[in-house]
Amino acid sequence: MAATCDICGKGPAFGNNVSHAHNKTKRKWNPNLQAVRAIHQGKVKKIRACSRCIRSGSVVKVA
């Protein structure tokens, strides 16, 4: 399953690890995804939303 937010579409960011000797190796930053039961497109669904969407109120959680 892709590491993308179902609300905003945020995905992984890519870059380099840089050592003290300035050696570079590839690395990846994944978004902080949480599985939540929420109202999505008028229905209660289990979605994967990033913490920023949950915190900003873009996600309406259902207990």
Buried (B, 14 or more C-beta within 10 A) or exposed (E): EEBBBBBBEBBEEEEEEEEEEEEEEEEEEEBEBBEBEBEBEEEEEEBBBBEBBBEEEBBEEEE
